Amino acid sequence: MSTTPGTPGLRIGTAPDSWGVWFPDDPRQVPWERFLDEVAAAGYHLIELGPYGYLPTDPERLRDELGKRDLELVGGTVFTGFHKEGDQWTAAWEQALRVAELTTALGAEHLVVIPDLWRSDATAEALEARTLDDDQWKRLAAGHDELGKALLEQFGLHQQFHSHADSHVGTHAEVERFLDETDPRYTNLCLDTGHFAYYLGDTMKIIRDRPDRIGYLHLKQVDPALRAAALKNDTPFAIAVQQGVMCEPTDGGAGDPPLPPVVDLVSELVGPDVFAVVEQDMYPVRSLDDPLPVATRTLQHLLAGSPAARTR
């Protein structure tokens, strides 16, 4: 275990999602000041921005709030719908621009990009077909390469694509196809271990097969029994989260995949520059007191189980 800056190993951070935050403003969510206080209390030093507007959007204010808690921003998140027809670029770029301006002002170098879901995470309504045709795949890939090129050239930001439950890119085969159809100069993978495992993806295999395309990690586990029930019953992902499908990582637990080996393998095959962000889906939390102990135990589990894990 190492927490010394500059030593080999992946830098472990966390995100508002691990405190049950999915939206910029929701009375069921932990207030942002409490979130930052508890991130520091849990032992983390690195965070993601979360939904734009949850944390302060003034760069100087956010820098001050992070600084007094010894925290650093490593990335932000946007949503895109490039597979759709029409002017998807404008909608994506308007989001990306405001997040990029804020995150780069604080020194972050990554933008996690999540594709629009085919099923609403708010209402569970089916919005589109579940799979893409060839033309939609072409639009999806071209749109992300264009976005990644613009982000890199204008901001120095690296686009990290996040496969997601209830999206068109979720299974192992779909993630492989997405990587095959995009340009590694502009588009790489935020490998979310929980979402990838949700559709039975083999996390260790894709790391071994495509280490050159792993640019970022989101760390979480799936409860296999609840996953099986969700897939069998076609449970909307948001409801599955409420049922606890993304489970707390623990020593000897049955969650899929075990996380310390993921951290060690990425450190070995990809290198120590990858950020590994704990992003435990917990929305909505049953109690505002729930996230802190889970986040604390998760970090301790990673540091104790992986020689390649560090907090800076």
Secondary structure per residue as TSV (DSSP state, phi and psi in degrees):
chain	resnum	aa	ss	phi	psi
A	1	M	-	360.0	135.8
A	2	S	-	-140.0	135.1
A	3	T	-	-123.7	16.5
A	4	T	S	-87.4	127.0
A	5	P	T	-56.3	138.4
A	6	G	T	89.3	-6.8
A	7	T	S	-84.9	156.7
A	8	P	S	-61.4	150.9
A	9	G	S	126.0	160.0
A	10	L	E	-78.3	143.0
A	11	R	E	-87.5	119.6
A	12	I	E	-93.5	124.7
A	13	G	E	-124.8	-170.1
A	14	T	E	-144.9	-179.2
A	15	A	-	-146.5	159.3
A	16	P	G	-53.8	-30.2
A	17	D	G	-55.5	-34.5
A	18	S	G	-71.0	-8.5
A	19	W	G	-109.0	16.8
A	20	G	T	77.7	28.1
A	21	V	-	-103.6	116.0
A	22	W	-	-116.2	-17.9
A	23	F	S	-129.9	156.3
A	24	P	S	-59.4	-34.0
A	25	D	S	-148.2	120.7
A	26	D	-	-157.7	126.0
A	27	P	T	-64.3	-16.2
A	28	R	T	-83.9	-4.9
A	29	Q	S	-94.9	156.9
A	30	V	-	-65.2	131.0
A	31	P	-	-57.1	146.6
A	32	W	H	-62.5	-35.0
A	33	E	H	-63.3	-42.0
A	34	R	H	-66.0	-39.6
A	35	F	H	-55.8	-50.6
A	36	L	H	-63.9	-42.3
A	37	D	H	-58.8	-43.5
A	38	E	H	-76.4	-31.4
A	39	V	H	-57.2	-47.8
A	40	A	H	-64.5	-41.3
A	41	A	H	-64.4	-31.4
A	42	A	H	-75.3	-14.8
A	43	G	T	105.9	5.7
A	44	Y	-	-86.2	155.5
A	45	H	-	-126.1	-6.6
A	46	L	E	-124.3	136.2
A	47	I	E	-138.7	159.7
A	48	E	E	-93.9	162.9
A	49	L	-	-70.9	-35.2
A	50	G	-	77.4	-167.2
A	51	P	S	-61.0	130.9
A	52	Y	T	-58.9	126.5
A	53	G	T	106.6	-13.6
A	54	Y	S	-73.0	-54.6
A	55	L	S	-84.4	160.8
A	56	P	-	-54.5	139.7
A	57	T	-	-98.4	-5.9
A	58	D	S	-80.2	120.9
A	59	P	H	-57.5	-40.2
A	60	E	H	-67.8	-41.0
A	61	R	H	-66.2	-43.4
A	62	L	H	-64.9	-40.8
A	63	R	H	-59.0	-41.7
A	64	D	H	-66.3	-43.7
A	65	E	H	-65.0	-39.9
A	66	L	H	-70.6	-42.5
A	67	G	H	-61.0	-40.7
A	68	K	T	-74.1	-7.6
A	69	R	T	-112.4	8.7
A	70	D	T	57.9	46.7
A	71	L	-	-116.4	155.2
A	72	E	E	-133.7	139.7
A	73	L	E	-89.3	131.9
A	74	V	E	-114.6	-14.1
A	75	G	E	-177.7	169.4
A	76	G	E	-130.8	-178.4
A	77	T	E	-138.1	140.0
A	78	V	E	-137.0	166.1
A	79	F	E	-118.3	143.7
A	80	T	E	-136.6	159.2
A	81	G	-	-135.1	49.4
A	82	F	T	-66.2	-17.8
A	83	H	T	-72.4	-16.6
A	84	K	S	-82.3	159.9
A	85	E	S	-80.9	166.7
A	86	G	S	92.4	-172.0
A	87	D	-	-84.7	78.0
A	88	Q	H	-78.1	-21.8
A	89	W	H	-62.3	-45.7
A	90	T	H	-59.6	-46.8
A	91	A	H	-62.5	-41.7
A	92	A	H	-69.1	-43.7
A	93	W	H	-70.1	-34.8
A	94	E	H	-61.7	-42.2
A	95	Q	H	-64.6	-51.2
A	96	A	H	-61.3	-37.5
A	97	L	H	-62.8	-48.1
A	98	R	H	-69.9	-37.0
A	99	V	H	-70.5	-40.5
A	100	A	H	-63.9	-42.7
A	101	E	H	-62.4	-41.4
A	102	L	H	-71.4	-47.8
A	103	T	H	-68.3	-40.7
A	104	T	H	-70.4	-27.9
A	105	A	H	-62.9	-24.2
A	106	L	T	-104.0	11.4
A	107	G	T	91.4	4.8
A	108	A	-	-72.9	153.8
A	109	E	-	-125.5	6.6
A	110	H	E	-132.2	144.6
A	111	L	E	-128.1	116.1
A	112	V	E	-84.1	128.5
A	113	V	E	-119.2	121.9
A	114	I	E	-109.6	129.7
A	115	P	E	-73.1	148.9
A	116	D	-	-55.8	144.4
A	117	L	B	-85.1	149.0
A	118	W	S	-79.1	-16.5
A	119	R	B	-126.6	131.1
A	120	S	-	-62.3	131.9
A	121	D	T	-82.3	-4.4
A	122	A	T	-97.9	-40.3
A	123	T	T	-116.1	-11.0
A	124	A	-	69.5	9.9
A	125	E	-	-72.2	138.3
A	126	A	B	-76.0	119.4
A	127	L	-	-98.0	-25.0
A	128	E	S	-150.9	175.8
A	129	A	-	-64.2	156.1
A	130	R	S	-78.0	-23.3
A	131	T	S	-123.7	160.8
A	132	L	-	-101.2	146.9
A	133	D	-	-87.3	176.9
A	134	D	H	-61.6	-39.1
A	135	D	H	-65.1	-38.9
A	136	Q	H	-66.6	-38.3
A	137	W	H	-61.0	-41.8
A	138	K	H	-63.5	-43.3
A	139	R	H	-64.3	-40.7
A	140	L	H	-59.5	-50.7
A	141	A	H	-65.9	-45.6
A	142	A	H	-63.4	-39.7
A	143	G	H	-64.3	-42.1
A	144	H	H	-69.9	-37.1
A	145	D	H	-65.2	-39.0
A	146	E	H	-64.7	-43.4
A	147	L	H	-64.0	-45.7
A	148	G	H	-62.7	-38.5
A	149	K	H	-64.5	-44.6
A	150	A	H	-64.6	-42.6
A	151	L	H	-63.5	-41.4
A	152	L	H	-68.5	-44.5
A	153	E	H	-73.3	-35.7
A	154	Q	H	-92.1	-27.8
A	155	F	H	-127.5	-10.1
A	156	G	-	71.3	19.3
A	157	L	-	-91.4	144.0
A	158	H	E	-102.0	122.4
A	159	Q	E	-76.4	129.6
A	160	Q	E	-123.3	110.0
A	161	F	E	-79.9	134.2
A	162	H	E	-113.2	105.0
A	163	S	-	-64.5	154.1
A	164	H	-	-151.3	143.5
A	165	A	T	-60.5	144.0
A	166	D	T	63.4	20.1
A	167	S	B	-113.6	177.0
A	168	H	S	-80.6	-11.9
A	169	V	S	-121.6	98.7
A	170	G	-	-140.8	-40.3
A	171	T	S	-77.7	166.7
A	172	H	H	-56.9	-46.7
A	173	A	H	-64.4	-38.9
A	174	E	H	-67.2	-39.3
A	175	V	H	-65.4	-42.4
A	176	E	H	-60.0	-44.6
A	177	R	H	-62.3	-42.2
A	178	F	H	-59.8	-43.7
A	179	L	H	-65.2	-39.2
A	180	D	H	-65.3	-29.8
A	181	E	H	-98.3	2.1
A	182	T	S	-118.2	163.8
A	183	D	-	-93.6	120.5
A	184	P	T	-64.3	-14.2
A	185	R	T	-69.2	-28.3
A	186	Y	T	-122.7	-18.3
A	187	T	-	-138.7	118.3
A	188	N	E	-133.1	-171.2
A	189	L	E	-109.5	126.1
A	190	C	E	-85.6	99.7
A	191	L	E	-78.4	103.1
A	192	D	E	-89.4	109.1
A	193	T	H	-63.2	-32.6
A	194	G	H	-73.4	-48.0
A	195	H	H	-66.0	-37.0
A	196	F	H	-66.1	-42.4
A	197	A	H	-72.4	-22.5
A	198	Y	H	-56.5	-38.1
A	199	Y	T	-102.1	30.0
A	200	L	T	68.2	22.7
A	201	G	-	-68.9	146.9
A	202	D	-	-94.3	100.7
A	203	T	H	-61.5	-46.3
A	204	M	H	-65.3	-35.2
A	205	K	H	-66.0	-45.7
A	206	I	H	-68.5	-31.1
A	207	I	H	-65.7	-43.9
A	208	R	H	-67.8	-39.1
A	209	D	H	-76.5	-34.4
A	210	R	-	-131.0	48.9
A	211	P	G	-61.7	-26.7
A	212	D	G	-70.5	-13.2
A	213	R	G	-108.9	1.6
A	214	I	E	-88.4	109.8
A	215	G	E	-108.1	-9.9
A	216	Y	E	-171.2	152.7
A	217	L	E	-126.5	141.7
A	218	H	E	-113.1	126.1
A	219	L	E	-103.1	121.7
A	220	K	-	-163.0	166.2
A	221	Q	E	-123.0	153.8
A	222	V	E	-107.1	139.1
A	223	D	-	-78.9	114.8
A	224	P	H	-59.1	-37.8
A	225	A	H	-68.9	-43.4
A	226	L	H	-69.7	-34.1
A	227	R	H	-61.5	-46.5
A	228	A	H	-59.1	-42.5
A	229	A	H	-66.1	-40.5
A	230	A	H	-64.0	-42.9
A	231	L	H	-69.9	-41.2
A	232	K	H	-64.6	-41.1
A	233	N	H	-94.0	3.8
A	234	D	T	54.3	45.5
A	235	T	-	-73.1	128.8
A	236	P	-	-56.4	143.8
A	237	F	H	-57.5	-41.9
A	238	A	H	-60.4	-36.3
A	239	I	H	-72.7	-39.4
A	240	A	H	-60.0	-37.2
A	241	V	H	-62.2	-43.6
A	242	Q	H	-62.8	-27.5
A	243	Q	T	-81.8	-7.7
A	244	G	T	95.2	24.0
A	245	V	-	-62.7	-31.1
A	246	M	E	-93.0	104.1
A	247	C	E	-96.7	160.2
A	248	E	-	-69.7	129.2
A	249	P	-	-69.5	130.0
A	250	T	-	-141.8	159.9
A	251	D	T	-63.7	127.7
A	252	G	T	76.1	5.6
A	253	G	-	-75.1	168.0
A	254	A	-	-97.9	8.8
A	255	G	-	-64.0	151.9
A	256	D	B	-118.5	126.9
A	257	P	S	-92.3	161.9
A	258	P	-	-59.5	133.1
A	259	L	H	-86.8	-39.8
A	260	P	H	-54.8	-41.5
A	261	P	H	-63.3	-31.3
A	262	V	H	-63.8	-47.2
A	263	V	H	-59.9	-44.1
A	264	D	H	-66.2	-41.7
A	265	L	H	-69.0	-41.3
A	266	V	H	-64.7	-40.6
A	267	S	H	-60.2	-39.8
A	268	E	H	-72.4	-47.3
A	269	L	H	-92.5	-29.1
A	270	V	T	-102.2	-46.1
A	271	G	-	125.4	170.5
A	272	P	T	-81.5	0.0
A	273	D	T	-85.6	-3.5
A	274	V	-	-79.3	131.9
A	275	F	E	-85.0	137.6
A	276	A	E	-117.9	101.7
A	277	V	E	-100.5	118.6
A	278	V	E	-68.5	121.6
A	279	E	-	-137.6	78.6
A	280	Q	-	-85.7	115.0
A	281	D	-	-67.1	117.2
A	282	M	-	-136.0	17.4
A	283	Y	-	-84.1	134.6
A	284	P	S	-86.6	147.9
A	285	V	-	-70.0	145.0
A	286	R	S	-69.0	-35.4
A	287	S	-	-142.1	143.6
A	288	L	T	-66.2	-12.2
A	289	D	T	-86.6	-5.5
A	290	D	S	-74.2	-41.5
A	291	P	H	-64.0	-42.0
A	292	L	H	-57.2	-51.8
A	293	P	H	-63.5	-35.0
A	294	V	H	-65.1	-46.3
A	295	A	H	-62.9	-38.7
A	296	T	H	-66.1	-47.9
A	297	R	H	-63.8	-37.2
A	298	T	H	-63.5	-44.8
A	299	L	H	-63.7	-43.0
A	300	Q	H	-62.5	-38.6
A	301	H	H	-61.6	-43.6
A	302	L	H	-69.0	-43.6
A	303	L	H	-67.4	-36.7
A	304	A	H	-75.3	-31.5
A	305	G	H	-92.8	-17.2
A	306	S	-	-126.6	117.8
A	307	P	T	-62.8	-18.8
A	308	A	T	-93.5	5.1
A	309	A	E	-95.0	135.6
A	310	R	E	-146.2	163.7
A	311	T	-	-99.0	-4.6
A	312	R	-	-136.7	360.0
